[in-house]
Amino acid sequence: MKTEKIAILVDSCSDVPAEVLEAADMALMPMNVVFRDRVYEDRVTITPTEFYRRQATEKATTASPTGKRILDALERIQASGYTHVIAVCISAALSGTYQETQLLAEDSPLTVHVVNTRSVGIGSGFAAIYAAELREQGKTFEQIVAEVERVTAQTKVFFYVPSLKYLQAGGRIGRVAGMAGTLLNVKPIISCDPEGVYYPIAKVRGEKRTISKLLDLVATTIGTAKRVNVAVCDGADPELRQTVLEKLQAAHPNVLKWYAGDVSPALGVHTGPGLIGVGIQILD
């Protein structure tokens, strides 16, 4: 049997923390973030900090990575001597990246498996992080694919969004559309349903209560699971992220690994500043 050399390719909306991305040598497919002056490549030619600063006064939109960008990534992976690729994409219901990657992978000499995480942000990124861990353990390509798909089905993500304005403007509202209650200080917590579509899992008044509800949702999701990883991400609110992280760490001392990071500009276009996201990966 010829040796498999496995690469991991991930889209920028999967919010894999930068240090993890680097350590695992993951290849990135950057989404496009469009301001009126030019098109930026998510996390490549525009940082989250710069993005949120500009979003305060300018409107932005997004576009999936171009086919050329995905092909370039696959060609670079091949040139580096890899034979197999696990490509991790955010929910196919929210972006065309999954379909595009699958289509282009068919013509590649590489053996590619594309994961539709049916999630977004770190909820999606967890699949890439786990694939890297399994590769490190020396698992075969087939073993990694089976295990990543199994665990992805039991990974959850919750987002606290301070304002619905951006989701409404971006048309990414999914089943959140009926929530015109923004004026009444209603703060939604959004998740992805089994098909990978946004829906409001909770509607709470005021930030304090919302964060408390977010912590409850995490606790319910973890339940009696023994092997769990948790990540907390923020959109330009590192203080609140730290608070949430510390509260979760105190409540769940048995979590295997904790991750913290920021929310990509391409996601920020649809959620606006102040977002706090929590991803829970159940390995049991």
N, C-alpha and C positions, 0 to 999 in steps of 0.2 A: 504493500500500500504506500503510495507516495505521501510524503508529509504535507500536512495542511498548514498553511500559514494564514492565520485569520485576522482580517482587518475589521475595524468597527467604524462605521460611517454614521453620522448623526446630524439631523437638521438643527439649526440654531435655535428654534423655538422649543427644543427639548431641555434647554437650560441646564445642561451638565455643567457643574461648577468648573471654572477655568483650570484650577489646579488638577482636577480629576481628568479633564479632557487631555491635558498635557501629559500627565503621568501615564495614561493608557494609550497615548499616541493616537487618539481618535481623529479621523478626518471629519471636517465640518462642511455641511452644505448650508451656506448662509441664505436666509430669506432676504428679500429686498425690502428696504424701508424707503418710501418715496416722500421726500419733502419737495416743495416746489422748485428749489434750485437744482436738485439732482437726485439720482438714485443711489442710496447707500447700501452696502452689504452689512447685514446684521452682524454685530460683534466683530466685524473685520475692519470696515471703514467708518463705523460709528459705534461709540461705546454707550452703554446704558445711561451713564451720567450725562453725556452730551445730548443724548436723545431726549431725556426727560426735561432738560433745561430748555430745549427748543420746542418741545410739545406744549409748553406753557403758553406760547404765543403763536404757534403755527400748526396747521393741520397736516397730519401725515397719513399715508395709506401704506398697504403692504402688497407684495406680490411673491409668489412662490419662487424658489431658486430657479434660474433659467436651466433649460435642458443642457446647455453648454456647461454650466457650472457643475451639474451632477456628473456629466460625462468626464469633465476634467478631473473631478475627484476620483472617479473609477479608474481613469487612465493613470493617475499618479499612484493610486494604490497598487495597480498592476506593475507599474515600473519599479515599485519598491520591493517587488518579489512576493507579494501576497497572492494566494490562490483562491481564498474564500472571503466573503464579506457578509457581515451582519449589518444591515442598514436599518436604523431606527428612525421612524417618522411620527410626528404628531398625528392625531386622529384624522383619518381620511375624510371624515365628515366636516372637518374644519379647514382643510387645506388640500391642494392638488398634489402636494409633494410626494405622497405615498404612491399614487397612480403613476406619476411621472417617473419616479425612481424605478418602479417595477417594470415599466415599459422599456426604459433604457437598459436596465439590467439584463433583459432578455437577449440583447445583442452583444453583451459583454462576454469575453472569454473567461471571466471570473465566475465562480459559483456564488450567486448572491441570494440571500434570503432577506426580504424586506418585511419589517415588523410594523403592522398598523397597531400602534399602542392604544388606539381609541381613547387617548388622553392628551394632555397638553402640558407644557412647562416641565417641571421636574417629575410630574407623574409619568411623562413620556421618557424623560432622561434616565430614570431609574433602570429602564430596560437596557440602555447602553452601558451603564455603570455595572450592572449585573453580568452582562455579556463579557465585559473586560475581566471581572473576577473569575468567571468560569474558565475563560481562556488561560488565565494565570494558573488555575488549578490543573491545567493540562487536559481539559475535556475536549472531545472531538467536536467538529462543526455540528454534526447532527444532534449530539447531546446538548450543546449550547442552545441550538434553535428550539428544541423541545422544552428545555427548562425555562428559557426566556419567555416563550409563549405562555407557558403554564403560570409563571409568576406575574406576567403582565396582566393577565385576566383578574388577578386579585390585588392589583395596585390601585390606590385611590388618590385623587387630588381634590383639594378644596381651596377655593380662592375667596378671600374677602376683598370686595371691590368697593372703595369708598363712594364712587359715583358711577351711575349707569350710562352717563352721557356718551362715553367713548364706545361702549358696546353698541349703543343704539346708532351712533354715527357710522360705525364700521360695518353695520349690517350683520355682525357676527353674533347676533343676540340669541339665536336658537329659540329655546322655549322660555327665554327670560323676557320676551317681548311684552307680556302682559303686566310688567311691573312698572307702571308709571309713577309709583310711589316715591320717587326720588325726592320730591319736594318735602315729604313728611319725615325726612331723616331716616328713611328705611335703608338699611345697609344689607345688601344681599350677600349670601355665601353661595358661590356657584361651584358646581361639580360637573363631571361628564357622565352621561348615562351609559348603559352597556353598548350603545351604538356609537358612542363618542361624540354626542351632541351636548352642548352646554345646557344646563337647567338649574334653576334656583333651588337649592336643597334646603335653604332656610332664609327667612326674611326677618330681620331683627332691627329694632330701633336703637340708634346710638352705637358709637364705636365700642364702648366698654362691654356692653352686652353681646355685641357681635363677636368680639374676640373670645368671650367666655363660651359662646355657642360653638365657635370654631374648635376650641379645646375639647368640648364635649363630643363633637363629631369625630375628632381624632381618637379619643378614648373608646368610643363605640366601635370604630373601625378596627382598632387594635384588639379589642375584646380579650379573648383568652389566648391569642396567638403568642407563641414562644419566640419565634425568630422574625424580627421586624427591623427594618431600616426606616428612618424618618428624615425628611429634608424640609427646611424652611427657606423660602425665597421672598425677596421684596422688590417692589418697583419704587425706588427712590424713597424708602423709609427704613434705613438700617436700624434705627433705634427701636422701632416697633418690632422689626424682625427679631432683634436680640431679646426683647421682652418675651415674645411668643416662644422663642427657642428655649429660654431659661425656664419658663413655666412648664413646657412640655418635658424638658429634661428632668425636672423635679418630679413630675407626675409619672414618668415612664423610665425608671432607672435601668430597666432591662433591655432597652433598645440596643441592638448590636452596633449600628453605625449611625452617626448624625452627620448631616450635610447642611451647609448654608450657602446661599448664593444670591445672585440677582436675577431679575426677570428680563428676558431679552427685549430689546427695542421692538422687534416685530410683534411680540405679544403685547407690549406696552401700548402700541398703537390702539389696540382694542380694549384695553383695561384702564389706561390712564395711570397717573401717579398714585402712590399710596397703597398699592395692592400688596397683600400678604398671601402667599400660597404655601400650603403644606402638602407634601407628598408622603404617602404611607405605603411601603412595599412589604407585603406579607410573604415570607419565604416558606412558611409551614406547608 
